[in-house]
Amino acid sequence: MITSWRNQGNQRRYDSSVLRRVAVIKTGQQLGLSLEEIKHALSSLPLNRAPSQEEWEQMGKNWKEILDQKIWLMTKLRDELGECIGCGCLSMSRCRLRNPQDTLADTLGNGATLWKSE
């Protein structure tokens, strides 16, 4: 995701545009984005120069869609978590958070796919 060069003393050096990329990577991580999502977003930006305002805006639009989806999922979990934990049913056949033996992982991915797919 970043590039560097070495000086005569063999110290690694970074251009200012690379330092900006590092800041974007750290920000993406703080927002909960995976390194793969960050790498995908950065792949649209030039490596040899600082991105233009339009290029940054396009990357921001792409991240907005990802972040909106994450916010929706977290809000849904927040709003339903108390109900699920508090209901006490412990029903293995009705619980929306349950994915028995992760049998749906091949088609829907890992985790609480029954809950996520609603």
TORBAGU-208201 format. One record per residue: chain; y, z, x of N, C-alpha, C, O, CB in turn. Coordinates in pm, 1 decimal, padded with zeros to 6 digits. Each point is the difference from the previous one (the first is absolute). Glycine has a CB too. Layout:
N
{A, {Y, Z, X}, {Y, Z, X}, {Y, Z, X}, {Y, Z, X}, {Y, Z, X}}
...
//
This chain:
118
{A, {-00119.7, 00000.0, 00081.0}, {00119.7, 00000.0, -00081.0}, {00126.6, 00000.0, 00085.6}, {00107.4, -00038.9, -00045.7}, {-00234.4, 00158.4, -00132.2}}
{A, {00112.1, -00074.4, 00305.1}, {00116.0, 00000.5, 00089.0}, {-00038.1, -00060.9, 00134.9}, {-00117.9, -00009.4, 00034.1}, {00210.6, 00214.4, -00150.4}}
{A, {00008.2, -00245.9, 00191.8}, {-00021.2, -00055.6, 00133.8}, {00086.9, 00075.7, 00099.4}, {00101.0, 00060.2, -00036.4}, {-00155.6, -00288.5, -00059.6}}
{A, {00013.2, 00224.1, 00222.8}, {00076.5, 00067.4, 00105.3}, {-00010.8, -00081.6, 00128.3}, {-00074.1, -00098.1, 00007.1}, {00033.6, 00325.9, -00112.8}}
{A, {00115.3, -00185.9, 00205.8}, {-00007.1, -00059.9, 00132.6}, {00010.5, 00113.2, 00101.2}, {00038.5, 00111.4, -00035.4}, {00064.1, -00332.0, -00044.2}}
{A, {-00135.8, 00193.4, 00203.2}, {00004.3, 00102.9, 00104.3}, {00104.2, -00035.3, 00105.6}, {00017.5, -00116.2, 00036.8}, {-00260.4, 00168.5, -00077.0}}
{A, {00311.2, 00051.4, 00087.8}, {00098.7, -00022.0, 00106.2}, {-00069.1, 00008.0, 00136.5}, {-00122.2, 00012.5, 00007.1}, {00307.3, 00083.9, -00152.8}}
{A, {-00107.2, -00103.5, 00253.4}, {-00057.9, 00001.3, 00135.2}, {-00072.3, 00130.9, 00030.5}, {-00093.1, 00002.5, 00080.5}, {00274.6, -00156.8, -00007.1}}
{A, {-00139.4, 00261.0, -00136.5}, {-00065.8, 00129.1, 00017.7}, {-00119.2, 00017.9, -00092.3}, {-00055.0, 00109.7, -00009.5}, {00272.7, -00016.3, 00078.7}}
{A, {-00258.1, -00199.2, -00136.9}, {-00113.7, -00002.5, -00092.2}, {00021.7, 00087.6, -00123.7}, {-00096.1, 00043.6, -00063.3}, {-00050.8, -00086.4, 00259.3}}
{A, {00272.9, 00068.1, -00229.7}, {00030.3, 00074.2, -00122.1}, {00006.9, -00097.6, -00116.5}, {00053.7, -00110.1, 00012.3}, {00072.7, 00287.1, 00118.0}}
{A, {-00180.8, -00135.4, -00241.6}, {00002.2, -00083.5, -00119.8}, {00140.4, 00002.4, -00060.9}, {00060.7, 00106.3, -00013.3}, {-00307.0, -00060.2, -00029.2}}
{A, {00296.6, -00162.3, 00006.2}, {00133.3, -00013.9, -00058.7}, {-00009.7, -00076.8, -00131.3}, {-00088.2, -00083.7, -00019.0}, {00194.6, 00088.9, 00248.5}}
{A, {-00014.1, 00025.2, -00318.5}, {00001.7, -00062.5, -00132.2}, {00138.8, -00055.0, -00028.5}, {00100.6, 00063.3, 00032.2}, {-00281.4, 00092.6, -00113.2}}
{A, {00186.0, -00273.1, 00020.8}, {00127.0, -00055.3, -00046.0}, {00046.7, 00078.8, -00121.5}, {-00080.1, 00066.1, -00066.1}, {00020.2, -00296.3, 00153.9}}
{A, {00188.4, 00223.2, -00117.2}, {00054.5, 00074.8, -00113.8}, {-00062.3, -00044.7, -00132.0}, {-00014.6, 00081.0, -00091.6}, {00228.7, -00052.9, 00217.3}}
{A, {-00251.4, -00156.9, -00137.0}, {-00063.3, -00045.8, -00124.5}, {-00136.8, 00065.0, -00018.8}, {-00043.3, 00021.8, -00113.2}, {00166.0, -00240.2, 00132.0}}
{A, {-00191.1, 00249.7, 00092.0}, {-00129.8, 00067.6, -00008.1}, {00020.0, 00144.6, -00044.2}, {-00078.8, 00052.8, -00078.4}, {-00015.1, -00202.7, 00259.0}}
{A, {00199.0, 00213.4, -00130.6}, {00028.6, 00137.5, -00042.1}, {00029.4, 00005.5, -00149.3}, {-00036.1, 00096.8, -00066.8}, {00125.5, -00044.7, 00295.6}}
{A, {-00024.3, -00155.2, -00281.4}, {00025.2, -00008.4, -00144.0}, {-00132.9, -00009.8, -00075.2}, {-00016.8, 00062.8, -00104.5}, {00240.5, -00175.0, 00146.3}}
{A, {-00319.2, 00032.8, 00011.7}, {-00131.6, -00013.7, -00062.5}, {-00072.4, 00134.8, -00001.8}, {-00065.4, 00034.6, -00098.4}, {00053.0, -00275.1, 00174.7}}
{A, {00024.4, 00316.6, 00033.7}, {-00062.3, 00132.5, 00005.3}, {00059.3, 00089.2, -00108.6}, {-00072.8, 00073.4, -00066.8}, {00032.7, -00098.1, 00315.3}}
{A, {00171.1, 00018.6, -00266.4}, {00064.9, 00079.1, -00105.1}, {-00051.8, -00041.2, -00137.8}, {-00021.9, 00085.1, -00086.2}, {00227.3, -00060.6, 00230.4}}
{A, {-00224.9, -00154.1, -00164.7}, {-00052.6, -00048.5, -00128.4}, {-00143.6, 00048.2, -00019.4}, {-00037.4, 00040.2, -00110.2}, {00187.2, -00243.5, 00122.5}}
{A, {-00230.0, 00199.5, 00093.3}, {-00138.6, 00047.2, -00008.2}, {-00003.0, 00147.2, -00038.1}, {-00075.0, 00039.5, -00089.3}, {00004.5, -00208.7, 00261.5}}
{A, {00151.6, 00250.6, -00105.4}, {00004.6, 00143.9, -00030.7}, {00046.7, 00024.7, -00143.2}, {-00054.0, 00086.4, -00069.1}, {00100.4, -00038.3, 00310.7}}
{A, {00053.5, -00123.5, -00286.2}, {00048.2, 00014.5, -00137.5}, {-00110.0, -00036.0, -00098.5}, {-00021.4, 00071.1, -00098.1}, {00255.5, -00123.3, 00172.5}}
{A, {-00303.8, -00057.4, -00048.9}, {-00109.7, -00041.0, -00087.3}, {-00108.0, 00106.4, -00008.6}, {-00052.4, 00026.9, -00108.1}, {00100.2, -00263.5, 00165.5}}
{A, {-00081.4, 00297.3, 00055.7}, {-00099.4, 00107.3, 00000.1}, {00048.0, 00119.2, -00081.8}, {-00077.8, 00059.6, -00074.6}, {-00001.5, -00134.9, 00299.7}}
{A, {00206.4, 00110.0, -00211.7}, {00054.7, 00112.3, -00076.5}, {-00000.2, -00028.5, -00149.5}, {-00007.1, 00092.4, -00081.1}, {00149.0, -00032.5, 00276.9}}
{A, {-00134.3, -00186.9, -00232.2}, {-00004.1, -00038.1, -00141.1}, {-00142.0, -00008.1, -00054.0}, {-00019.9, -00024.1, -00119.1}, {00231.1, -00100.7, 00153.5}}
{A, {-00309.8, 00144.7, 00051.9}, {-00138.5, -00002.4, -00044.2}, {-00067.4, -00135.8, 00010.2}, {-00108.4, -00019.5, -00054.9}, {00168.5, 00201.8, -00094.5}}
{A, {00002.7, -00276.3, 00218.7}, {-00061.2, -00131.3, 00016.9}, {-00103.9, 00006.1, 00111.4}, {00016.9, 00072.6, 00098.0}, {00194.3, -00186.2, -00178.3}}
{A, {-00317.8, 00037.6, 00064.6}, {-00101.8, -00006.8, 00104.6}, {00051.9, -00087.0, 00114.4}, {00092.2, -00079.6, -00017.6}, {-00278.5, 00110.5, -00153.0}}
{A, {00125.8, -00014.5, 00287.1}, {00040.1, -00084.6, 00113.1}, {-00028.1, -00146.8, -00029.7}, {00072.9, -00087.4, 00046.9}, {-00118.4, 00277.2, 00111.3}}
{A, {-00058.4, -00217.7, -00235.2}, {-00030.0, -00138.6, -00036.9}, {00111.2, -00057.2, -00088.5}, {00039.7, -00115.2, 00017.7}, {-00287.1, 00164.1, -00002.2}}
{A, {00297.7, 00030.2, -00109.9}, {00110.6, -00045.4, -00085.1}, {00126.8, -00023.1, 00082.7}, {00072.9, -00096.7, -00022.0}, {-00172.1, 00222.7, -00172.5}}
{A, {00123.9, -00036.8, 00288.7}, {00117.7, -00013.5, 00086.4}, {-00014.4, -00123.5, 00088.8}, {00094.3, -00077.7, 00015.4}, {-00060.5, 00328.6, -00017.4}}
{A, {-00151.7, -00268.1, 00059.9}, {-00025.3, -00116.4, 00085.7}, {00020.1, -00129.3, -00077.8}, {00059.7, -00095.0, 00050.7}, {-00222.3, 00229.5, 00085.2}}
{A, {00113.0, -00138.1, -00258.5}, {00016.1, -00119.9, -00083.1}, {00148.4, -00028.6, -00024.7}, {00043.8, -00114.8, 00007.6}, {-00266.7, 00160.4, -00117.9}}
{A, {00298.7, 00058.3, 00081.2}, {00143.4, -00018.1, -00025.2}, {00071.8, -00048.6, 00125.8}, {00085.0, -00088.7, -00007.3}, {-00093.8, 00268.9, -00167.7}}
{A, {-00024.9, -00122.8, 00288.9}, {00066.1, -00038.3, 00124.8}, {-00040.1, -00139.0, 00047.1}, {00072.6, -00062.1, 00077.7}, {-00063.9, 00301.8, -00016.8}}
{A, {-00122.7, -00289.3, -00106.5}, {-00045.2, -00132.8, 00044.3}, {00094.3, -00110.8, -00045.7}, {00000.4, -00108.8, 00057.5}, {-00235.2, 00191.9, -00064.1}}
{A, {00313.7, -00056.3, -00095.4}, {00095.2, -00100.9, -00048.0}, {00131.5, 00002.0, 00078.0}, {00084.4, -00087.7, -00018.7}, {-00187.6, 00107.4, -00207.2}}
{A, {00120.9, 00079.2, 00312.7}, {00123.8, 00012.1, 00077.4}, {-00018.4, -00059.5, 00139.4}, {-00110.5, 00003.3, 00054.2}, {00172.6, 00204.1, -00183.3}}
{A, {00044.4, -00261.8, 00187.7}, {-00010.9, -00059.9, 00134.0}, {-00022.8, 00106.3, 00107.2}, {00050.8, 00111.7, -00010.3}, {00098.6, -00298.5, -00064.0}}
{A, {-00226.1, 00151.1, 00177.1}, {-00026.2, 00092.4, 00110.8}, {00105.6, -00007.8, 00109.1}, {00026.1, 00099.1, 00068.2}, {-00267.4, -00119.4, -00117.8}}
{A, {00301.7, -00095.8, 00066.7}, {00087.5, -00023.2, 00115.1}, {00148.1, 00025.4, -00026.2}, {00082.4, -00021.6, 00088.8}, {-00247.5, -00143.4, -00016.1}}
{A, {00199.9, 00209.8, -00191.2}, {00140.7, 00027.7, -00031.1}, {00007.0, 00100.9, -00114.3}, {-00098.7, 00025.8, -00068.8}, {00167.9, -00257.9, 00145.7}}
{A, {00048.4, 00287.4, -00094.9}, {00019.8, 00091.8, -00112.1}, {-00002.0, -00078.9, -00130.8}, {00057.7, -00108.5, -00006.9}, {00078.3, 00265.8, 00152.8}}
{A, {-00201.2, -00105.1, -00248.8}, {-00004.7, -00070.8, -00128.3}, {00138.6, -00012.2, -00062.7}, {00086.9, 00084.9, 00020.0}, {-00319.9, -00001.0, -00053.8}}
{A, {00251.1, -00189.9, -00041.4}, {00125.2, -00019.3, -00072.8}, {00002.6, 00091.8, -00122.2}, {-00101.9, 00058.2, -00037.5}, {00116.5, -00298.8, 00117.2}}
{A, {00101.1, 00252.4, -00139.9}, {00014.4, 00080.1, -00121.2}, {-00094.2, -00050.0, -00108.9}, {-00061.8, 00080.4, -00069.8}, {00301.3, -00033.4, 00128.8}}
{A, {-00251.3, -00177.9, -00074.3}, {-00086.9, -00057.9, -00103.0}, {-00146.7, 00032.8, 00026.5}, {-00075.7, 00027.2, -00093.2}, {00241.6, -00212.1, 00059.9}}
{A, {-00205.9, 00182.4, 00160.3}, {-00139.3, 00031.8, 00035.0}, {-00031.7, 00146.5, -00028.6}, {-00108.4, 00032.0, -00048.7}, {00113.3, -00209.9, 00225.7}}
{A, {00090.7, 00267.6, -00146.5}, {-00019.6, 00141.5, -00032.6}, {-00009.0, 00018.8, -00151.1}, {-00083.9, 00075.9, -00048.6}, {00207.7, -00008.9, 00257.5}}
{A, {-00038.3, -00135.6, -00282.3}, {-00000.2, 00013.7, -00145.8}, {-00132.0, -00046.8, -00060.1}, {-00050.5, 00062.2, -00093.5}, {00298.2, -00094.2, 00092.7}}
{A, {-00304.1, -00076.4, 00052.8}, {-00128.0, -00048.8, -00050.7}, {-00110.8, 00101.3, 00026.7}, {-00083.2, 00025.6, -00087.1}, {00158.8, -00261.9, 00124.2}}
{A, {-00077.1, 00294.0, 00082.9}, {-00099.4, 00101.9, 00030.5}, {00018.0, 00120.3, -00092.3}, {-00098.1, 00058.3, -00046.3}, {00090.1, -00135.5, 00286.1}}
{A, {00133.0, 00114.1, -00266.3}, {00027.9, 00110.6, -00090.9}, {-00050.9, -00026.9, -00140.6}, {-00051.3, 00090.6, -00065.6}, {00250.4, -00036.3, 00202.0}}
{A, {-00185.8, -00176.8, -00183.0}, {-00051.8, -00035.7, -00132.9}, {-00151.5, 00014.2, -00004.5}, {-00055.6, 00049.2, -00098.2}, {00247.6, -00207.3, 00065.6}}
{A, {-00258.7, 00114.7, 00139.6}, {-00145.5, 00012.7, 00005.3}, {-00042.0, 00146.9, -00000.9}, {-00094.3, 00037.3, -00069.7}, {00081.1, -00254.3, 00195.6}}
{A, {00083.1, 00300.2, -00048.7}, {-00031.3, 00142.1, 00002.5}, {00030.4, 00064.6, -00133.6}, {-00071.1, 00091.7, -00041.3}, {00118.0, -00086.5, 00285.4}}
{A, {00055.6, -00049.9, -00311.8}, {00035.8, 00058.0, -00129.5}, {-00115.5, -00013.5, -00097.7}, {-00030.0, 00094.1, -00073.5}, {00271.4, -00147.7, 00114.2}}
{A, {-00306.5, -00061.7, -00042.5}, {-00113.8, -00019.8, -00090.1}, {-00113.2, 00096.7, 00033.3}, {-00059.6, 00060.0, -00089.5}, {00122.5, -00301.7, 00064.1}}
{A, {-00092.3, 00256.5, 00154.2}, {-00106.5, 00091.6, 00042.0}, {00037.0, 00143.3, -00036.1}, {-00082.5, 00074.7, -00052.7}, {00019.4, -00230.1, 00240.6}}
{A, {00187.9, 00193.7, -00159.1}, {00044.1, 00136.7, -00027.9}, {00005.0, 00028.4, -00149.1}, {-00034.8, 00110.2, -00042.5}, {00166.4, -00113.8, 00253.1}}
{A, {-00089.2, -00093.1, -00291.0}, {00000.5, 00018.8, -00145.3}, {-00140.7, 00027.8, -00051.0}, {-00018.5, 00086.0, -00086.1}, {00217.5, -00237.4, 00066.7}}
{A, {-00298.6, 00079.6, 00071.6}, {-00139.2, 00022.1, -00040.4}, {-00046.5, 00139.2, 00041.3}, {-00065.1, 00069.1, -00078.4}, {00019.6, -00315.4, 00098.7}}
{A, {00078.4, 00288.5, 00102.6}, {-00038.4, 00133.0, 00046.6}, {00067.9, 00108.8, -00083.8}, {-00062.5, 00100.5, -00033.9}, {00030.7, -00192.3, 00266.5}}
{A, {00158.4, 00071.9, -00265.5}, {00072.4, 00097.0, -00082.8}, {-00064.9, 00009.8, -00137.1}, {-00016.7, 00109.8, -00053.0}, {00230.5, -00158.8, 00176.4}}
{A, {-00250.5, -00065.2, -00181.4}, {-00064.6, -00000.9, -00131.7}, {-00130.8, 00078.7, 00005.0}, {-00026.6, 00082.2, -00087.7}, {00131.0, -00306.1, 00035.6}}
{A, {-00186.9, 00198.3, 00155.9}, {-00127.6, 00070.3, 00011.2}, {00019.4, 00150.0, 00020.5}, {-00069.8, 00080.6, -00061.5}, {-00031.3, -00288.3, 00155.7}}
{A, {00195.9, 00245.6, -00007.7}, {00022.2, 00142.2, 00024.9}, {00057.2, 00069.8, -00122.9}, {-00035.5, 00114.4, -00028.0}, {00071.8, -00165.2, 00269.9}}
{A, {00051.1, -00016.0, -00314.7}, {00054.7, 00057.9, -00122.6}, {-00110.6, 00020.5, -00102.5}, {-00005.9, 00103.6, -00066.3}, {00227.3, -00214.0, 00110.7}}
{A, {-00308.0, 00012.1, -00056.9}, {-00112.4, 00010.7, -00093.5}, {-00090.8, 00115.8, 00039.7}, {-00041.0, 00078.8, -00085.1}, {00051.5, -00326.5, 00040.9}}
{A, {-00041.6, 00258.2, 00172.1}, {-00083.3, 00110.0, 00046.7}, {00068.4, 00133.5, -00025.5}, {-00063.3, 00093.9, -00048.4}, {-00036.5, -00243.4, 00223.0}}
{A, {00228.7, 00158.7, -00142.5}, {00074.2, 00124.4, -00022.1}, {-00003.7, 00040.8, -00146.3}, {-00022.2, 00116.9, -00031.6}, {00170.8, -00172.9, 00224.2}}
{A, {-00126.9, -00039.9, -00282.0}, {00007.1, 00030.1, -00142.4}, {-00135.6, 00034.5, -00060.5}, {-00006.3, 00072.6, -00099.3}, {00201.3, -00223.6, 00086.5}}
{A, {-00303.6, 00100.1, 00070.9}, {-00132.3, 00023.1, -00057.9}, {-00082.2, 00103.0, 00075.2}, {-00103.8, 00043.8, -00049.8}, {00110.5, -00275.2, -00030.6}}
{A, {00037.0, 00271.0, 00198.6}, {-00078.8, 00090.6, 00081.8}, {-00015.4, 00137.1, -00064.6}, {-00109.7, 00055.9, -00000.2}, {00188.2, -00178.6, 00200.9}}
{A, {00028.2, 00177.0, -00254.6}, {-00008.3, 00129.8, -00065.0}, {-00094.2, -00002.1, -00118.1}, {-00074.1, 00095.7, -00022.7}, {00304.6, -00048.8, 00096.4}}
{A, {-00228.1, -00155.0, -00149.0}, {-00089.9, -00015.1, -00114.5}, {-00144.6, -00004.2, 00046.6}, {-00086.9, 00064.0, -00059.4}, {00265.4, -00187.1, -00066.8}}
{A, {-00203.8, 00049.4, 00230.4}, {-00136.8, -00016.0, 00049.0}, {-00053.5, 00131.5, 00056.5}, {-00111.0, 00041.9, -00033.0}, {00158.6, -00283.3, 00083.6}}
{A, {00031.0, 00305.3, 00033.7}, {-00044.9, 00125.2, 00059.8}, {-00002.3, 00110.7, -00104.6}, {-00090.1, 00083.9, -00001.1}, {00183.1, -00155.1, 00223.3}}
{A, {00006.0, 00070.6, -00309.3}, {00013.0, 00106.6, -00098.3}, {-00093.8, -00009.6, -00118.7}, {-00021.1, 00099.6, -00069.1}, {00252.2, -00086.9, 00138.7}}
{A, {-00288.4, -00130.6, -00095.6}, {-00081.0, -00014.4, -00121.0}, {-00131.0, 00075.0, 00011.5}, {-00052.1, 00048.7, -00100.3}, {00156.1, -00270.2, 00060.4}}
{A, {-00158.1, 00231.8, 00160.0}, {-00122.3, 00076.1, 00019.2}, {-00126.1, -00068.2, -00048.8}, {-00106.7, 00061.4, 00001.2}, {00245.5, 00135.8, -00019.6}}
{A, {-00130.2, -00321.6, -00024.2}, {-00118.8, -00065.9, -00055.0}, {-00106.0, -00025.0, 00106.6}, {-00119.8, 00010.9, -00026.6}, {00264.6, -00117.6, -00145.5}}
{A, {-00100.4, 00073.4, 00291.6}, {-00090.9, -00031.8, 00109.4}, {-00105.3, -00101.4, -00041.8}, {-00112.4, 00002.1, 00050.3}, {00150.6, 00225.4, 00042.1}}
{A, {-00002.4, -00315.0, -00183.1}, {-00092.9, -00101.4, -00048.7}, {-00015.0, -00110.6, 00102.9}, {00097.5, -00065.6, 00036.6}, {-00035.0, 00118.3, -00273.8}}
{A, {-00183.9, -00072.9, 00283.2}, {-00025.1, -00104.8, 00097.3}, {-00007.2, -00137.0, -00066.5}, {00003.5, -00101.6, 00069.4}, {-00124.8, 00267.1, 00072.7}}
{A, {00111.4, -00170.6, -00272.3}, {-00007.6, -00130.0, -00067.2}, {00134.9, -00046.0, -00054.4}, {00020.0, -00119.6, -00021.4}, {-00255.2, 00171.9, -00037.1}}
{A, {00328.9, 00041.6, 00035.5}, {00127.9, -00037.1, -00060.0}, {00118.6, 00007.9, 00095.0}, {00105.3, -00056.8, -00028.8}, {-00197.5, 00135.7, -00183.2}}
{A, {00077.5, -00010.2, 00323.6}, {00113.0, 00022.4, 00090.4}, {00051.1, -00131.8, 00056.6}, {-00076.6, -00080.1, 00053.5}, {-00014.7, 00306.1, 00004.1}}
{A, {00222.5, -00247.1, -00070.2}, {00060.9, -00124.2, 00047.5}, {00015.8, -00002.9, 00151.2}, {00024.7, -00106.0, 00057.4}, {00094.1, 00089.1, -00273.8}}
{A, {-00132.5, 00130.8, 00281.2}, {00014.2, 00003.9, 00145.3}, {-00133.4, -00018.4, 00071.4}, {-00003.6, -00015.1, 00122.1}, {00199.9, 00164.4, -00151.2}}
{A, {-00304.4, -00148.2, -00045.5}, {-00132.4, -00003.4, 00061.5}, {-00046.3, -00142.7, 00025.0}, {00022.0, -00089.2, -00081.9}, {-00076.5, 00304.5, -00030.9}}
{A, {-00009.3, -00235.2, 00225.9}, {-00061.2, -00127.8, 00034.8}, {-00137.3, 00033.3, 00058.2}, {-00012.6, 00015.1, 00121.5}, {00239.6, -00132.0, -00077.3}}
{A, {-00330.5, 00128.7, -00128.3}, {-00130.2, 00049.0, 00045.8}, {-00058.2, -00082.9, 00113.9}, {-00008.9, -00122.4, -00009.5}, {-00030.1, 00207.1, -00219.6}}
{A, {-00000.5, -00017.5, 00336.5}, {-00057.4, -00061.2, 00119.1}, {00083.1, -00118.3, 00050.5}, {-00051.2, -00084.1, 00073.9}, {-00173.4, 00157.1, -00153.3}}
{A, {00349.5, -00080.0, 00041.1}, {00090.8, -00106.9, 00042.4}, {-00060.0, -00137.7, -00027.2}, {00015.1, -00092.4, 00079.8}, {00077.9, 00244.2, 00096.4}}
{A, {-00161.8, -00164.1, -00291.3}, {-00067.9, -00125.6, -00034.4}, {00096.7, -00113.5, -00027.0}, {-00039.4, -00116.5, 00005.2}, {-00145.2, 00250.2, -00098.7}}
{A, {00308.9, -00103.1, 00065.0}, {00097.3, -00104.7, -00029.3}, {00074.2, -00048.1, 00124.7}, {00083.8, -00089.8, -00008.4}, {-00058.7, 00187.9, -00218.3}}
{A, {-00055.4, -00038.8, 00341.8}, {00073.7, -00033.3, 00122.3}, {-00011.6, -00147.4, 00036.6}, {00095.4, -00059.2, 00050.5}, {-00133.6, 00291.3, 00028.1}}
{A, {-00078.2, -00291.6, -00103.9}, {-00017.9, -00140.7, 00037.2}, {00093.1, -00092.4, -00076.3}, {00045.2, -00100.9, 00054.0}, {-00281.4, 00151.1, -00001.4}}
{A, {00265.1, -00017.1, -00176.9}, {00084.2, -00088.7, -00080.4}, {00143.6, 00047.9, -00013.1}, {00091.5, -00082.0, -00008.0}, {-00294.1, 00018.8, -00115.2}}
{A, {00224.3, 00194.6, 00120.8}, {00134.5, 00051.6, -00026.5}, {00061.6, 00075.5, 00116.8}, {00118.1, 00034.3, -00005.9}, {-00183.4, -00020.3, -00229.8}}
{A, {-00009.8, 00013.0, 00341.0}, {00053.3, 00074.8, 00113.0}, {-00038.6, 00146.1, -00006.2}, {-00051.7, 00047.1, -00101.2}, {00240.4, -00206.2, 00112.7}}
{A, {-00163.6, 00231.1, 00097.0}, {-00037.5, 00141.0, 00009.2}, {00092.4, 00088.6, -00081.6}, {00110.2, -00040.1, -00037.4}, {-00202.1, -00003.3, 00263.7}}
{A, {00045.4, 00164.1, -00253.2}, {00084.3, 00100.3, -00064.4}, {-00018.0, 00005.8, -00150.1}, {-00099.9, -00047.1, -00054.4}, {00261.2, 00014.6, 00235.7}}
{A, {-00063.6, 00090.5, -00246.5}, {-00005.6, 00022.3, -00145.1}, {00035.0, -00128.6, -00073.5}, {00104.2, -00009.7, -00064.9}, {-00042.9, 00252.4, 00096.1}}
{A, {-00149.3, -00340.4, -00020.1}, {00030.6, -00131.7, -00056.1}, {00000.7, -00000.4, -00151.5}, {00069.8, -00081.1, -00060.9}, {-00169.6, -00019.9, 00262.0}}
{A, {00023.9, 00189.6, -00263.3}, {00003.7, 00005.9, -00146.4}, {00139.2, 00040.6, -00046.2}, {00051.0, -00052.2, -00099.1}, {-00296.3, 00110.8, 00091.1}}
{A, {00305.9, 00033.7, 00079.6}, {00135.0, 00044.8, -00034.4}, {00102.4, -00105.8, 00036.3}, {00091.3, -00025.9, -00078.5}, {-00160.7, 00263.5, 00113.0}}
{A, {00057.1, -00300.2, 00083.1}, {00098.3, -00096.9, 00047.1}, {00001.2, -00128.0, -00081.9}, {00103.9, -00065.0, -00011.1}, {-00131.3, 00160.0, 00236.9}}
{A, {-00084.7, -00131.9, -00282.7}, {-00008.3, -00130.0, -00066.3}, {00052.5, 00001.2, -00142.8}, {00006.1, -00105.0, -00063.9}, {-00200.4, 00056.4, 00206.4}}
{A, {00231.9, 00163.4, -00193.3}, {00050.2, 00005.9, -00138.6}, {00133.8, -00067.0, -00014.6}, {00055.5, -00003.7, -00109.8}, {-00178.5, 00214.0, 00077.9}}
//
